[in-house]
């Protein structure tokens, strides 16, 4: 990332309120990311320049982008942000700091029609504005290392793969100020009661709705809300209570649910006093002493509308209860340290008009509901703290990585620290895949790394285990396999894929989706060469296989050590229309795959392709 603008930088302001120099710096970073990820997915094809490590991207209209880059694992591109220039015709090279200009220059090559190009520009501009806001207020890595889990989440820069990662289409400027993670404002939820005609409450055993409400709202607020409900309906006991995000209240409840408000099927109860923080997924809110709550938003971000599907939401507690039972019954799984942040309760509210339209865009079936998840703090033992896996990619404006800060605080040798991370993360995921045929989506935001604080006399800030989350929509099973105890409602919503497809939960979500970037941070900030990093990963996989000969066959079926692996192309899916068209199903097909990539985890495969 580029450095923070100097004190004598121009004070002109962009439309985001950030200094113009910060706007340009954020733009340069986005241009570099666009070149790197679009080249990785082969949407753009740079050619070698005249000097070592130099590259050129000739585009229609006499435009050429030039930059320095080195290649990394999976054939990735590591573009030097400061090196990127744009030349047009006879004009000399100028710093490339306008990502929208890059998209317009490359439109013909990318194959973007008018509607898609316009949507890309819209999302890219919003992402640029959010990135500028983050950069303008970015603390040093030394400060970030001291923050709690939720506070740290609000300083991160988002999905490392997707170029359009903060489009948040539907949010106005006031909404971004109030509800985006980088705004770091508090969010208070508005509560409603929904008639059993349209709503239902589900929970894990032992968590009835009365207990949940007492624990989340407190006795006084429950009494106040109950009195309001009793004054408006004849049978208040049958109503399900749920929190509603203020944005959803104003854009969905008061408009699309107006008939339900009029006839008493939906009753406003009031605003609860609990102050939440939005984390990276925006719709998930965290408050100390309370369960995390996920609420739907009629907002599109990173490929999909951020609602809550009624069937998956209703099944969430069933899925979590089953996973919890699996965890309790399997001592070997517990021994890996892998923990589950269970989704313990949910409310779904159905809209009968949209239910009568099964071919309507899927967002209209995801309008109203809530999911309560166990908070990270409930899973921490004495002497532990938590950070998302995503934070390990963060580099502050001065060029100090959070990874380097944590390694320095631990006193560990960098390779030892990275080996500890692999040991904390991989065994539990491998056990679930091979022994149980269960896959998660453990990308950076979905995976929480638990660190030692050093309170027990050990080293601080070393990874010891991980917690994973997001189950109702992100747990996959094997076809044709019987899963004892799996509730019918859960079975109906969980997708089944062959084992080689389930392997993408590690190959794509962890290795290509996170370690591909972590390897670059480790090389630049820890002095651990990429070949060494991938060798550490490979050694952990091989050691696990050697220690589990009874599961070696299942391990081999995953193809984690294959010399070539399928390349998941999220930007290709997004930019070629998958993120924009109105379809009746959220996931009409698996992720877009484009060719294969050399697997740096495989023995004998070069982690760094020749230039």
TISE-328760 format. One record per residue (C-alpha): residue number from 1; x, y, z; residue in one letter. Coordinates in steps of 0.02 Angstrom, whole numbers. Each point is the difference from the previous one (the first is absolute). Layout:
   pos       px       py       pz   code
   NUM        X        Y        Z      A
...
This chain:
   pos       px       py       pz   code
     1        0        0        0      X
     2       60      177      -32      X
     3       54      114      139      X
     4     -111      126       86      X
     5        9      170      -89      X
     6      126      119       76      X
     7      -51      146      107      X
     8       30      122     -143      X
     9     -111      -98     -120      X
    10     -140      100      -85      X
    11     -148       28      114      X
    12     -130       -8     -140      X
    13     -140     -119       42      X
    14      -81     -136     -103      X
    15     -185      -34        3      X
    16       29     -128      139      X
    17       63      134      118      X
    18      173      -79       -3      X
    19      148      106      -58      X
    20       29       -9     -187      X
    21      171      -78       30      X
    22      -82     -141       98      X
    23     -127      -24     -140      X
    24      142      -19     -125      X
    25       95     -119      115      X
    26     -154     -110       20      X
    27      -24        6     -189      X
    28      179      -56      -33      X
    29      -24     -148      117      X
    30     -161      -48      -88      X
    31       80       13     -173      X
    32      141     -113       59      X
    33     -125     -124       73      X
    34     -102        3     -161      X
    35      153      -37     -107      X
    36       56     -139      117      X
    37     -166      -91       21      X
    38      -66       23     -177      X
    39      166      -64      -66      X
    40       -8     -146      123      X
    41     -171      -47      -71      X
    42       64       31     -177      X
    43     -128      134      -37      X
    44      149      111      -39      X
    45      162      -68      -74      X
    46      154      107       34      X
    47      157      -28     -104      X
    48      181        9       57      X
    49       80      172       -9      X
    50      179       45      -38      X
    51       70      -12      176      X
    52        4     -138      128      X
    53     -167      -10       88      X
    54      -78      131     -114      X
    55     -168      -30      -85      X
    56     -110       87     -126      X
    57     -186       -8      -33      X
    58      -43       71     -172      X
    59     -184       43      -18      X
    60     -109       67     -140      X
    61       10      185      -42      X
    62      189       10       15      X
    63       -1      -18      190      X
    64      137      -96       89      X
    65       19      -37      184      X
    66      176      -38       61      X
    67       48      -70      169      X
    68      123     -105       98      X
    69      -56     -166       71      X
    70       64     -165       60      X
    71      -92     -164      -15      X
    72      -55     -107      146      X
    73      -86     -160       48      X
    74     -150      -56     -105      X
    75       69      113     -137      X
    76      -50      156       96      X
    77       62      174      -42      X
    78       79      111      132      X
    79      -10      174      -76      X
    80      106      141       70      X
    81     -132      134       32      X
    82      118      147      -23      X
    83       62      -64     -168      X
    84     -163        3      -99      X
    85      -12      130     -138      X
    86     -120       36     -142      X
    87       50       63     -172      X
    88     -120       57     -135      X
    89       59       39     -174      X
    90      142      125       -2      X
    91      -30       52      180      X
    92      134      -52      121      X
    93      -21     -121      144      X
    94     -108       60      144      X
    95      -33      -84      168      X
    96     -151     -116      -18      X
    97     -115       45      144      X
    98     -173      -14      -80      X
    99      -72     -177        6      X
   100     -155       52      -96      X
   101      109       65     -141      X
   102       85     -171       -5      X
   103     -168      -89      -17      X
   104      -54      118     -139      X
   105      167      -22      -88      X
   106      -16     -189       13      X
   107     -187      -11      -33      X
   108       19      -77     -173      X
   109      126     -128       62      X
   110     -108      -42      151      X
   111     -153      -20     -113      X
   112     -112      112      105      X
   113     -166       51      -76      X
   114      -75      168       44      X
   115     -109      -53      149      X
   116      139     -106       77      X
   117      133      134      -26      X
   118     -111      128       84      X
   119      -27     -114      150      X
   120      187      -32       11      X
   121       36      186        0      X
   122     -132       26      133      X
   123       69     -134      116      X
   124      181       45      -33      X
   125      -29      183       42      X
   126      -85      -49      162      X
   127      144     -117       42      X
   128      125      138      -37      X
   129      -92      119      117      X
   130       -4     -128      140      X
   131      184      -40      -22      X
   132       44      185        8      X
   133      -99       16      161      X
   134       92     -149       76      X
   135      169       67      -55      X
   136      -34      174       68      X
   137      -35      -68      174      X
   138      115     -152        3      X
   139       91      -30      165      X
   140      175      -71       11      X
   141       22     -188       12      X
   142       60       23      178      X
   143     -170       72       45      X
   144      -98     -129      -98      X
   145       86     -142       92      X
   146      -76       62      163      X
   147     -180        9      -63      X
   148     -136     -126       40      X
   149      -74     -114     -131      X
   150     -144      112      -57      X
   151       98      162       10      X
   152      139      -72     -107      X
   153     -126      -61     -130      X
   154      -54      180      -29      X
   155      173       50      -61      X
   156       27     -137     -128      X
   157       -6       29     -188      X
   158     -117     -141      -53      X
   159        3     -146     -121      X
   160      178      -24      -67      X
   161      -58      -80     -164      X
   162     -152      100      -55      X
   163       38      168      -78      X
   164     -176       65       31      X
   165       -3      -44      184      X
   166      -90      148       78      X
   167     -133       45     -128      X
   168     -141      -11      129      X
   169     -127       48     -130      X
   170     -157       64       80      X
   171       91       95      138      X
   172       -8      189      -13      X
   173      137      111       72      X
   174      -92       14      165      X
   175      -14     -189        9      X
   176      187      -20      -28      X
   177       32      126      139      X
   178     -114      -95      118      X
   179       21     -184      -45      X
   180      164      -36      -90      X
   181      138      -80      103      X
   182      125      138      -42      X
   183     -119      133       68      X
   184       20      -84      171      X
   185     -168       65       58      X
   186     -115      -91      119      X
   187     -157      -83      -68      X
   188     -158      -23      104      X
   189     -129     -122      -64      X
   190     -187       26      -13      X
   191     -107     -142       63      X
   192     -160      -68      -75      X
   193     -122     -136       46      X
   194      -63     -109     -143      X
   195     -159     -103       -1      X
   196       13     -190      -11      X
   197      -92       20     -166      X
   198      161       65      -77      X
   199      141      -39      123      X
   200       82     -141       98      X
   201      134      -15      133      X
   202      129     -141       -2      X
   203      140      -37      123      X
   204      118     -132       65      X
   205      -71     -105      143      X
   206      -15       96      163      X
   207       -9      173      -76      X
   208     -183       46       -7      X
   209      -49      172      -61      X
   210      -36       66      175      X
   211      175      -40       59      X
   212       78       74     -156      X
   213      -97      162       20      X
   214       44       17      184      X
   215      184      -26      -38      X
   216        6      115     -151      X
   217     -116      140       59      X
   218       -8      -10      189      X
   219     -155      -17      107      X
   220      -48      184       -2      X
   221        4       17     -189      X
   222      -93     -164      -21      X
   223     -137       63      116      X
   224      -11      165      -92      X
   225      -11      -83     -171      X
   226     -124     -130       62      X
   227     -117      137       62      X
   228        5       86     -169      X
   229      -40     -162      -89      X
   230     -141      -46      119      X
   231      -81      169      -30      X
   232      -10      -33     -188      X
   233      -39     -185      -26      X
   234     -117     -126       80      X
   235      121     -147       11      X
   236      175       69       30      X
   237       72     -166       62      X
   238        5      -74     -174      X
   239      104      142      -74      X
   240      184      -22      -41      X
   241      110      148       45      X
   242      147       49     -108      X
   243      125      143      -19      X
   244       -1       98     -162      X
   245      146      100      -67      X
   246      -48      185      -13      X
   247       42       -2     -186      X
   248     -114     -149      -29      X
   249     -137       80      103      X
   250       -1      154     -110      X
   251       24      -85     -168      X
   252      -98     -162       21      X
   253     -110      -10      154      X
   254      -89      167      -17      X
   255      -22      -23     -186      X
   256      -16     -181      -54      X
   257      -77      -56      165      X
   258     -122      145       10      X
   259     -151     -117      -12      X
   260       66     -102      146      X
   261       23      157      104      X
   262     -175       55      -41      X
   263      -87     -161       54      X
   264      108      -39      152      X
   265       95     -148      -69      X
   266      157      104       29      X
   267       10      114      153      X
   268      138      125       40      X
   269       64      -19      179      X
   270      136      132       10      X
   271      188       22       -7      X
   272      107     -104      118      X
   273      142       85       94      X
   274      137     -125      -47      X
   275      137       82     -105      X
   276       71     -113     -135      X
   277      150       13     -115      X
   278      -14      -56     -182      X
   279      143     -114      -53      X
   280       66      -34     -174      X
   281     -156      -88      -64      X
   282     -100      158       47      X
   283     -160      -96       40      X
   284       82      -87      150      X
   285        0      105      158      X
   286      102      -29      157      X
   287      -25       66      177      X
   288       94      -49      157      X
   289     -103     -108      117      X
   290     -124      -47     -136      X
   291      -13     -127     -139      X
   292       49       58     -172      X
   293     -152       36     -107      X
   294      -14      -13     -188      X
   295     -138      101      -82      X
   296      -47        8     -185      X
   297       38      154     -102      X
   298      -74       42     -169      X
   299      175       46      -55      X
   300      112      -81     -129      X
   301      181      -28       42      X
   302      136     -117      -64      X
   303     -105      -92     -128      X
   304     -163      -25       95      X
   305     -143       87       88      X
   306       29       -8      187      X
   307     -168      -69       55      X
   308      -41     -154      102      X
   309      -82     -141      -95      X
   310     -152      -63       95      X
   311       36     -185      -17      X
   312      184       13       46      X
   313      -39      118      144      X
   314     -132     -117       69      X
   315      122     -145      -10      X
   316      148       92       78      X
   317      -26      -61      179      X
   318      -26     -178      -61      X
   319      164        3      -96      X
   320       92       75      148      X
   321      -75     -122      125      X
   322       53     -146     -110      X
   323      177       69      -17      X
   324        7       27      187      X
   325      -51     -181       29      X
   326      134      -56     -124      X
   327      129      101       94      X
   328      -51      -69      170      X
   329        5     -181      -60      X
   330      169       10      -89      X
   331      147       17      118      X
   332      123        3     -145      X
   333      -91      150      -74      X
   334        2       90      166      X
   335      184      -41       14      X
   336       37      102     -156      X
   337      -63      155       88      X
   338     -127       39     -135      X
   339     -155       83       73      X
   340     -169       47      -72      X
   341      -84      168       26      X
   342     -175      -74       -2      X
   343     -153       90      -68      X
   344     -110      -37      149      X
   345     -165       84      -44      X
   346      -91       78     -146      X
   347     -161       85      -51      X
   348      -67       -3     -176      X
   349     -136      114      -65      X
   350      -83      -45     -164      X
   351      -82      117     -125      X
   352     -144      -93      -80      X
   353       -3      104     -160      X
   354      182      -37      -41      X
   355      -18     -182       52      X
   356     -131      -12     -138      X
   357      136       52     -123      X
   358      129     -141        3      X
   359       83       70     -155      X
   360       24      173       75      X
   361      178       61       35      X
   362       64      -90      155      X
   363       19      160      101      X
   364     -189        8       20      X
   365        4     -163       96      X
   366      130       64      123      X
   367      -81      156       68      X
   368      -30      -23      185      X
   369       70     -111      137      X
   370      144      -16      122      X
   371      133     -124       54      X
   372       85       -1      169      X
   373      176      -71        8      X
   374      109      -44      148      X
   375      123      143       28      X
   376      186      -27      -19      X
   377       28       44      184      X
   378     -107     -146       57      X
   379      128     -119      -78      X
   380      156       79       74      X
   381       88      -75      149      X
   382      105       91      128      X
   383      157       67      -83      X
   384      -72        7     -176      X
   385      -53      135     -121      X
   386      -71       -4     -176      X
   387       29       81     -169      X
   388      -69      -44     -170      X
   389      114      -93     -120      X
   390      -29      146     -120      X
   391       97      120      110      X
   392      164      -88      -37      X
   393        1       79     -173      X
   394      -13      178       65      X
   395      139      126      -30      X
   396      -11      173       78      X
   397       31      162      -96      X
   398      179        8       61      X
   399       34     -170      -75      X
   400        0     -101      163      X
   401      -97     -163      -11      X
   402     -107      -63      142      X
   403       75     -171      -31      X
   404      175       66       33      X
   405      -61       91      156      X
   406      -77     -159       72      X
   407      153     -106      -41      X
   408      113      129       81      X
   409     -109        4      157      X
   410        2     -189       11      X
   411      190      -11       -2      X
   412      -16     -150     -115      X
   413      108      -29     -152      X
   414     -112       43     -150      X
   415        1     -176      -74      X
   416      -47      -74      168      X
   417     -143      124       17      X
   418      -66      -40     -174      X
   419       14     -186       38      X
   420     -105       30      156      X
   421     -131       87     -108      X
   422      -10     -148     -119      X
   423      -13     -120      146      X
   424     -139      102       79      X
   425      -99       11     -162      X
   426       20     -156     -106      X
   427      -22     -157      108      X
   428     -179       36       50      X
   429      -53       41     -177      X
   430       86     -156      -67      X
   431      -82     -109      133      X
   432     -173       65      -42      X
   433       28      -26     -186      X
   434       73     -174        9      X
   435      -84      -79      151      X
   436     -170       82       -9      X
   437      -18       60     -180      X
   438      -41      176       61      X
   439       71      158      -79      X
   440      -13      181       56      X
   441       45      163      -86      X
   442      147       51      110      X
   443       54      157      -91      X
   444       82      141       95      X
   445     -157       80       71      X
   446      -83     -166       44      X
   447      151      -65       96      X
   448       47       67      171      X
   449      176      -35       61      X
   450       19      -22      187      X
   451      166       65       68      X
   452       86      -24      166      X
   453       19      159      104      X
   454      153      -68       90      X
   455      -91       12      167      X
   456       47     -180       40      X
   457      184       37      -21      X
   458        5      -54     -182      X
   459       31      108     -151      X
   460     -131      133      -40      X
   461      -84       22     -169      X
   462       34     -174      -66      X
   463     -143      -93      -88      X
   464      -67     -146      100      X
   465     -164      -51      -84      X
   466     -141       64     -110      X
   467     -187       26        4      X
   468     -109       -7     -156      X
   469     -170       75      -35      X
   470     -139       17     -131      X
   471      -83     -169       -9      X
   472     -176        5      -69      X
   473       57       63     -170      X
   474      183      -54       -1      X
   475        4     -182       58      X
   476       17     -129     -139      X
   477      -18     -190       10      X
   478       38     -151     -108      X
   479     -133      -70     -118      X
   480      -69     -171       40      X
   481       70       -2      176      X
   482     -109      -25      153      X
   483       30      124      140      X
   484      -66      -70      164      X
   485     -105      122      100      X
   486       -8      132     -137      X
   487     -173       80       14      X
   488     -109       -6     -154      X
   489      -15      189       -7      X
   490      189       17        2      X
   491       23     -137     -129      X
   492     -119       91     -117      X
   493      106      159       -8      X
   494      179      -67        6      X
   495       79      -17     -172      X
   496       88     -162      -44      X
   497      156      -10     -109      X
   498      126     -138      -41      X
   499      153       -5      111      X
   500      110       82     -133      X
   501     -122      147        0      X
   502       -3        6      190      X
   503      189       19      -10      X
   504      -28      178      -60      X
   505      -42       43      181      X
   506      188      -13       28      X
   507       76       22     -174      X
   508     -100      154      -47      X
   509      -59       75      164      X
   510      163      -24       96      X
   511      146      -30     -118      X
   512      -45      103     -156      X
   513     -119      118       89      X
   514      107       43      150      X
   515      171      -82        7      X
   516       34       62     -178      X
   517        6      174       75      X
   518       71      -48      169      X
   519      151      -76      -89      X
   520       37      170      -76      X
   521      -17       89      167      X
   522      113     -129       82      X
   523      131       21     -136      X
   524        0      190        7      X
   525      -22       27      186      X
   526       71     -156       83      X
   527      138      -46     -122      X
   528      -75     -173      -28      X
   529       18      -43     -184      X
   530     -157      -60      -88      X
   531       76     -171      -34      X
   532       32      -18      187      X
   533     -176       54       43      X
   534      -80     -127     -115      X
   535      119     -134       62      X
   536      -63       32      177      X
   537     -178      -24      -60      X
   538       46     -159      -94      X
   539       92      -71      150      X
   540     -152       27      110      X
   541     -111      -91     -124      X
   542      120     -145      -17      X
   543       24      -14      187      X
   544     -188       -7       25      X
   545      -15     -136     -133      X
   546      139     -101       80      X
   547      -84       12      169      X
   548     -168      -56      -70      X
   549       35     -152     -110      X
   550     -182      -56       16      X
   551      -53      161      -89      X
   552      141        6     -128      X
   553     -113      -56     -141      X
   554     -128      135       36      X
   555      141      128       15      X
   556       70      -50     -170      X
   557     -172       18      -79      X
   558        1      184       48      X
   559      145       33     -120      X
   560       80      128      114      X
   561      173      -48      -63      X
   562      -44       -9     -184      X
   563      120       98     -112      X
   564     -146       95      -79      X
   565     -162       56       81      X
   566     -156       83      -67      X
   567        8      189        2      X
   568     -155       75       82      X
   569      -29      166      -88      X
   570     -110      112      108      X
   571       37      159      -97      X
   572      -38      -88     -163      X
   573     -169      -51       72      X
   574      -32      175       63      X
   575       56      100     -151      X
   576      -79     -111     -130      X
   577     -173       20       73      X
   578      -15     -129      138      X
   579       -5      135      132      X
   580     -129      108      -86      X
   581     -141      -95      -79      X
   582     -163      -36       91      X
   583      -14     -187       21      X
   584     -121     -102      101      X
   585      138      -95       92      X
   586      143       78       96      X
   587      121     -135      -62      X
   588      -60      -65     -165      X
   589      163      -96      -24      X
   590      169      -29       84      X
   591      130      138       -2      X
   592       66       43     -172      X
   593      156     -100      -41      X
   594      124       60     -129      X
   595      134     -124      -46      X
   596      128      -60      124      X
   597      140       76      103      X
   598      166      -76       53      X
   599      -18      -60      179      X
   600      146       63      105      X
   601      -43     -125      138      X
   602       46     -145     -116      X
   603      177      -65        7      X
   604      103       53     -149      X
   605     -117      139      -55      X
   606       86      169       -6      X
   607      -85      121      119      X
   608       64      144     -106      X
   609      -25      -20     -188      X
   610      141       61     -109      X
   611      -23      171      -79      X
